[in-house]
Amino acid sequence: MEEKNQLAEARKERNKKIIRAVIAKAEKACPGSLDLVAVNGSFATGKFHPRSDLDLLIVVKNEAGTCLAEAFVEEDTESAHDLWCMTWDRLRGMAGYEHPHIAKLLDSAVVWTSGKEAEDRLEGIRAEARANLAAPFGEKDLAKAEGFLREAEHCFVMAALAGTLSEVRRWSAGTVICLEDALTMLNKKYYRLGVRDRYRELAALEKKPEDLCALIESVVRGEKIAQIRTAAADLMRAVEAVFEEARISLAPPKKKPGPGDLEGTYEEMFSNWRGKMHLAAETGDRHLAFSSLVSFRSMLLDEIGAEYEIGEYDVMAAYDPEDLRKTEAGFDELLFRYRAECERAGVKLRKFRNVDTFVRDYLGEAGD
């Protein structure tokens, strides 16, 4: 214990020397530019080890102060240090909570300031960040979290396309990191500790897959390409399910449609895709059938079904590449079901015996 305490004191004294050097250099190289010095990372949390590096947040008034930035290796302790400069504008940008790496702003221990104005300015930015974190979770927060989810999906696809174990590991690592960030943002939290405590912080999240850390560990422990890809897919599916729950919780309740809400939609679907589906069946054109079903599904579910109660439709289950006549029949059944839904909503469908009948109606002329 005594040896450990001595080591801790030695590291603290070393840190003081570095901090004093930063202040002294500021007086020589950029007088008046330095506003604040703070310690973050393991020496701020108290979880440092013998080779822990000193992470400094150095806040400067202008670009001239960036000359204080430095990264160097300390050979006798086998450690390295990062003296990181940031302007007030960049620090304020962190208060917007665009990513979960804001402990540097919120939790760093201030060890020197140019005066009360700098202290107040820092506290004002911190208060802004805390307010953003404390605000109720909303659509903007979901959008921020989904940005990281999209990045994870990109990495996941790249891992699936990669041809070597090294590249699969590289992109799978990106998948894991982006999913960790996505879930942390989904919970409106930020990383308070270092990477070695990441599982601890992830396990404390409320909105997460129940076995999140085990799923991540399966990716990390994978020895072969197939193992890593399978583990990454399991992780992606689990996190996507959590996000879907969040989307549902924020989505406004679907409305019961009235006549004006669905008017013209059945006719548009009939016009856009029924002829194509029948032609695809007649000619054996799988691409035409497949593309038409995808477009039909988009209008039916992503546009109309997202807002109105129209029932459940598994559109792509109708596709059978070996039997396009069956696909055609499946499409017609879906279209018929939607027509019935329109009629229940009180929609008067626009149908005419022939084009002449339509023209007379269209022009407001009397007819049979």
C-alpha positions as CSV (number, residue, x, y, z in Angstrom):
1,M,0.0,0.0,0.0
2,E,2.8,2.4,0.9
3,E,4.5,1.7,-2.4
4,K,1.3,2.4,-4.2
5,N,0.8,5.7,-2.4
6,Q,4.4,6.7,-3.2
7,L,3.8,5.9,-6.9
8,A,0.6,7.9,-6.9
9,E,2.3,10.9,-5.3
10,A,5.1,10.6,-7.9
11,R,2.7,10.7,-10.7
12,K,0.8,13.7,-9.3
13,E,4.1,15.6,-8.9
14,R,5.0,14.7,-12.5
15,N,1.6,16.0,-13.7
16,K,2.2,19.3,-11.8
17,K,5.4,19.8,-13.7
18,I,3.7,19.3,-17.0
19,I,0.9,21.7,-16.1
20,R,3.4,24.3,-14.8
21,A,5.3,24.0,-18.1
22,V,2.1,24.6,-20.1
23,I,1.4,27.8,-18.1
24,A,5.0,29.0,-18.5
25,K,5.0,28.3,-22.3
26,A,1.8,30.3,-22.6
27,E,3.4,33.3,-21.0
28,K,6.3,33.1,-23.5
29,A,4.7,31.9,-26.7
30,C,1.2,33.2,-26.7
31,P,0.7,35.8,-23.9
32,G,-3.0,36.3,-23.0
33,S,-4.2,33.3,-25.0
34,L,-4.5,30.7,-22.3
35,D,-7.7,30.7,-20.3
36,L,-8.0,27.4,-18.6
37,V,-6.2,24.1,-17.9
38,A,-8.1,21.0,-16.6
39,V,-7.2,17.4,-16.0
40,N,-9.4,14.7,-17.5
41,G,-9.2,11.0,-18.0
42,S,-7.9,8.6,-15.4
43,F,-6.3,11.2,-13.3
44,A,-9.6,13.1,-13.0
45,T,-11.5,9.9,-12.1
46,G,-8.8,8.6,-9.8
47,K,-8.6,5.3,-11.7
48,F,-5.1,5.7,-13.0
49,H,-2.4,3.0,-13.2
50,P,1.4,3.1,-13.3
51,R,1.5,3.8,-17.1
52,S,-1.6,6.1,-17.2
53,D,-1.2,9.1,-19.4
54,L,-2.0,12.7,-18.4
55,D,-4.9,14.1,-20.5
56,L,-5.1,17.8,-20.3
57,L,-7.8,20.1,-21.6
58,I,-6.2,23.4,-22.5
59,V,-8.8,26.1,-23.4
60,V,-7.5,29.0,-25.4
61,K,-9.0,32.3,-26.5
62,N,-7.6,32.1,-30.1
63,E,-5.8,30.0,-32.6
64,A,-2.4,31.4,-31.4
65,G,-2.9,29.4,-28.2
66,T,-2.9,26.1,-30.1
67,C,0.9,26.2,-30.0
68,L,0.5,24.8,-26.5
69,A,-0.8,21.5,-27.8
70,E,1.7,18.6,-27.5
71,A,1.8,14.8,-27.4
72,F,4.9,13.1,-26.2
73,V,6.2,9.8,-24.8
74,E,7.8,9.6,-21.4
75,E,10.3,6.8,-21.6
76,D,11.2,6.3,-18.0
77,T,7.6,5.6,-17.0
78,E,6.7,4.0,-20.3
79,S,3.7,6.4,-20.6
80,A,2.6,9.1,-23.0
81,H,0.7,12.3,-22.6
82,D,-1.7,14.3,-24.7
83,L,-1.9,18.1,-24.1
84,W,-5.0,19.0,-26.1
85,C,-6.0,22.5,-27.0
86,M,-9.5,23.7,-27.6
87,T,-11.1,27.1,-28.3
88,W,-14.2,28.2,-26.4
89,D,-16.3,27.8,-29.6
90,R,-15.3,24.1,-29.9
91,L,-15.9,23.5,-26.2
92,R,-19.4,25.1,-26.6
93,G,-20.0,22.7,-29.5
94,M,-19.6,19.8,-27.1
95,A,-22.5,21.2,-25.0
96,G,-24.8,20.4,-27.9
97,Y,-24.4,16.7,-27.1
98,E,-23.7,15.5,-30.6
99,H,-21.7,12.5,-29.3
100,P,-21.2,10.7,-26.0
101,H,-17.6,11.7,-25.5
102,I,-18.2,14.9,-23.5
103,A,-16.6,13.9,-20.1
104,K,-13.7,16.3,-21.1
105,L,-16.2,19.1,-20.8
106,L,-18.3,18.0,-17.9
107,D,-16.0,16.0,-15.6
108,S,-12.5,17.5,-16.0
109,A,-10.9,18.9,-12.9
110,V,-9.9,22.5,-13.4
111,V,-6.4,23.2,-12.1
112,W,-5.7,26.7,-13.5
113,T,-7.7,29.6,-15.0
114,S,-7.0,33.1,-16.1
115,G,-9.6,34.4,-13.8
116,K,-13.3,34.4,-12.8
117,E,-14.5,35.2,-16.2
118,A,-13.0,32.0,-17.6
119,E,-14.5,30.0,-14.6
120,D,-17.9,31.4,-15.2
121,R,-17.7,30.8,-18.9
122,L,-16.9,27.1,-18.4
123,E,-19.7,26.7,-15.8
124,G,-22.1,28.3,-18.3
125,I,-21.2,25.8,-21.0
126,R,-21.4,22.9,-18.5
127,A,-24.8,24.1,-17.4
128,E,-25.9,24.1,-21.1
129,A,-24.6,20.5,-21.6
130,R,-26.4,19.3,-18.3
131,A,-29.6,20.9,-19.5
132,N,-29.4,19.1,-22.8
133,L,-28.8,15.8,-21.1
134,A,-31.6,16.4,-18.5
135,A,-34.3,17.3,-21.1
136,P,-36.8,14.6,-21.9
137,F,-35.9,12.2,-24.7
138,G,-37.4,13.3,-28.0
139,E,-37.3,13.0,-31.7
140,K,-34.1,15.0,-32.1
141,D,-32.4,12.8,-29.6
142,L,-33.5,9.7,-31.5
143,A,-32.2,11.2,-34.7
144,K,-28.8,11.8,-33.1
145,A,-28.6,8.2,-31.8
146,E,-29.7,6.9,-35.2
147,G,-26.9,8.7,-36.8
148,F,-24.5,6.4,-35.0
149,L,-26.7,3.4,-35.8
150,R,-26.4,4.2,-39.5
151,E,-22.6,4.3,-39.1
152,A,-22.8,0.9,-37.4
153,E,-24.8,-0.5,-40.3
154,H,-22.3,0.8,-42.8
155,C,-19.5,-0.9,-40.9
156,F,-21.5,-4.1,-40.7
157,V,-22.0,-4.1,-44.4
158,M,-18.3,-3.5,-45.0
159,A,-17.5,-6.4,-42.7
160,A,-19.8,-8.6,-44.7
161,L,-18.0,-7.6,-47.9
162,A,-14.5,-7.8,-46.6
163,G,-12.3,-10.6,-47.9
164,T,-9.7,-11.1,-45.1
165,L,-9.9,-11.8,-41.4
166,S,-8.1,-8.6,-40.7
167,E,-10.5,-6.5,-42.6
168,V,-13.5,-8.3,-41.1
169,R,-12.1,-7.5,-37.7
170,R,-11.5,-3.9,-38.6
171,W,-15.1,-3.3,-39.8
172,S,-16.6,-5.4,-37.0
173,A,-14.8,-3.3,-34.5
174,G,-16.3,-0.2,-36.1
175,T,-19.7,-1.9,-35.8
176,V,-19.2,-2.5,-32.1
177,I,-17.9,1.0,-31.3
178,C,-20.7,2.8,-33.3
179,L,-23.4,0.6,-31.6
180,E,-22.0,1.4,-28.2
181,D,-22.2,5.1,-29.0
182,A,-25.7,4.7,-30.5
183,L,-27.0,3.1,-27.4
184,T,-25.3,5.6,-25.1
185,M,-26.9,8.4,-27.1
186,L,-30.3,6.6,-27.0
187,N,-30.1,6.7,-23.2
188,K,-28.9,10.3,-23.2
189,K,-25.8,9.4,-21.3
190,Y,-22.1,10.0,-21.9
191,Y,-18.9,8.0,-21.2
192,R,-17.6,9.1,-17.7
193,L,-14.9,6.4,-17.5
194,G,-12.2,5.0,-19.8
195,V,-12.6,2.3,-22.4
196,R,-11.5,-0.4,-19.9
197,D,-14.7,0.3,-17.9
198,R,-16.9,0.4,-21.0
199,Y,-18.8,-2.8,-20.2
200,R,-19.6,-1.4,-16.8
201,E,-21.1,1.7,-18.3
202,L,-23.0,-0.1,-21.0
203,A,-24.4,-2.6,-18.5
204,A,-25.9,0.3,-16.5
205,L,-27.9,1.6,-19.5
206,E,-31.6,1.3,-19.3
207,K,-32.4,0.9,-22.9
208,K,-30.2,-1.9,-24.3
209,P,-30.3,-5.5,-25.2
210,E,-30.4,-7.6,-22.1
211,D,-27.2,-9.5,-23.0
212,L,-25.4,-6.5,-24.6
213,C,-22.0,-7.1,-23.2
214,A,-22.0,-10.8,-23.9
215,L,-23.0,-10.0,-27.5
216,I,-20.2,-7.5,-27.9
217,E,-17.7,-10.0,-26.3
218,S,-18.8,-12.6,-28.9
219,V,-17.6,-10.3,-31.7
220,V,-14.4,-9.5,-29.8
221,R,-13.6,-13.1,-29.2
222,G,-14.3,-14.3,-32.7
223,E,-11.4,-16.3,-34.2
224,K,-12.8,-16.9,-37.7
225,I,-14.5,-14.8,-40.3
226,A,-17.8,-16.7,-40.1
227,Q,-17.8,-16.5,-36.3
228,I,-17.2,-12.7,-36.3
229,R,-19.9,-12.0,-38.9
230,T,-22.5,-14.1,-37.1
231,A,-21.7,-12.5,-33.8
232,A,-21.9,-9.0,-35.4
233,A,-25.2,-9.9,-37.0
234,D,-26.6,-11.0,-33.6
235,L,-25.5,-7.8,-32.0
236,M,-26.9,-5.6,-34.8
237,R,-30.3,-7.4,-34.6
238,A,-30.5,-6.9,-30.9
239,V,-29.6,-3.2,-31.0
240,E,-32.0,-2.6,-33.9
241,A,-34.8,-4.1,-31.8
242,V,-34.1,-1.7,-29.0
243,F,-34.2,1.2,-31.4
244,E,-37.5,0.0,-32.9
245,E,-39.0,0.1,-29.4
246,A,-37.7,3.7,-29.0
247,R,-39.2,4.7,-32.4
248,I,-42.6,3.2,-31.5
249,S,-42.6,5.0,-28.1
250,L,-42.1,8.3,-29.8
251,A,-44.4,7.7,-32.8
252,P,-47.8,9.4,-32.7
253,P,-50.7,7.0,-32.5
254,K,-51.9,5.9,-35.9
255,K,-55.2,7.5,-37.0
256,K,-58.3,5.7,-38.1
257,P,-58.6,6.8,-41.7
258,G,-61.5,8.7,-43.1
259,P,-62.7,9.1,-46.7
260,G,-60.4,12.0,-47.5
261,D,-57.3,10.3,-46.0
262,L,-57.2,7.3,-48.4
263,E,-59.0,8.8,-51.4
264,G,-57.2,8.1,-54.7
265,T,-54.6,5.8,-53.1
266,Y,-56.1,2.5,-54.3
267,E,-56.4,3.8,-57.9
268,E,-52.8,5.0,-57.8
269,M,-51.6,1.6,-56.7
270,F,-53.6,-0.1,-59.3
271,S,-52.2,2.3,-62.0
272,N,-48.6,2.1,-60.9
273,W,-48.1,-1.6,-60.3
274,R,-51.0,-4.0,-61.3
275,G,-50.2,-3.9,-65.0
276,K,-46.5,-4.3,-64.3
277,M,-47.1,-7.3,-62.0
278,H,-49.2,-9.1,-64.6
279,L,-46.7,-8.3,-67.4
280,A,-43.9,-9.7,-65.2
281,A,-45.9,-12.9,-64.7
282,E,-46.6,-13.2,-68.4
283,T,-43.0,-12.6,-69.5
284,G,-41.1,-14.2,-66.5
285,D,-39.5,-10.9,-65.6
286,R,-38.4,-11.4,-62.0
287,H,-36.7,-8.0,-61.7
288,L,-39.9,-6.3,-62.8
289,A,-42.0,-8.3,-60.3
290,F,-39.5,-7.8,-57.5
291,S,-39.1,-4.0,-58.1
292,S,-42.9,-3.5,-58.4
293,L,-43.5,-5.3,-55.1
294,V,-40.9,-3.2,-53.3
295,S,-42.4,0.1,-54.6
296,F,-45.9,-1.1,-53.7
297,R,-44.8,-1.9,-50.2
298,S,-43.1,1.5,-49.8
299,M,-46.4,3.3,-50.6
300,L,-48.6,1.0,-48.6
301,L,-46.6,0.7,-45.4
302,D,-43.9,3.4,-45.3
303,E,-46.3,6.2,-46.4
304,I,-49.9,5.2,-45.7
305,G,-49.4,2.6,-43.0
306,A,-47.1,4.8,-41.0
307,E,-49.9,7.3,-40.4
308,Y,-53.1,5.3,-40.6
309,E,-54.6,2.1,-39.3
310,I,-54.8,-0.1,-42.4
311,G,-54.0,-3.5,-41.0
312,E,-50.9,-5.7,-41.4
313,Y,-49.4,-6.5,-44.8
314,D,-46.4,-8.8,-45.4
315,V,-45.9,-7.7,-48.9
316,M,-42.6,-9.3,-49.8
317,A,-44.0,-12.7,-48.6
318,A,-46.0,-12.7,-51.9
319,Y,-42.8,-12.8,-54.0
320,D,-41.9,-16.3,-55.3
321,P,-39.1,-16.1,-57.9
322,E,-39.9,-19.6,-59.1
323,D,-43.6,-18.9,-59.6
324,L,-44.4,-15.4,-60.8
325,R,-48.0,-16.3,-61.4
326,K,-48.2,-17.0,-57.7
327,T,-46.5,-13.7,-57.1
328,E,-49.1,-12.0,-59.3
329,A,-52.0,-13.6,-57.4
330,G,-50.4,-12.6,-54.1
331,F,-50.2,-9.0,-55.3
332,D,-53.8,-9.0,-56.4
333,E,-54.8,-10.4,-53.0
334,L,-52.9,-7.6,-51.2
335,L,-54.5,-5.0,-53.5
336,F,-57.9,-6.4,-52.9
337,R,-57.4,-6.3,-49.1
338,Y,-56.4,-2.6,-49.4
339,R,-59.4,-1.8,-51.5
340,A,-61.6,-3.3,-48.8
341,E,-59.9,-1.1,-46.3
342,C,-60.6,2.0,-48.4
343,E,-64.2,1.1,-48.7
344,R,-64.5,0.6,-44.9
345,A,-63.0,4.1,-44.5
346,G,-65.9,5.4,-46.6
347,V,-63.8,6.1,-49.8
348,K,-65.8,6.1,-53.0
349,L,-63.6,4.4,-55.5
350,R,-63.2,6.1,-58.9
351,K,-64.1,3.4,-61.3
352,F,-65.9,3.7,-64.7
353,R,-67.3,1.2,-67.3
354,N,-65.1,2.8,-70.0
355,V,-63.2,5.9,-70.8
356,D,-66.1,7.7,-72.3
357,T,-68.0,7.4,-69.1
358,F,-65.0,8.8,-67.3
359,V,-64.7,11.7,-69.6
360,R,-68.3,12.7,-69.2
361,D,-67.9,12.5,-65.4
362,Y,-64.6,14.3,-65.5
363,L,-66.1,17.2,-67.5
364,G,-69.3,17.3,-65.4
365,E,-71.5,16.3,-68.2
366,A,-74.7,14.3,-67.8
367,G,-74.4,10.7,-68.7
368,D,-75.8,7.2,-68.0
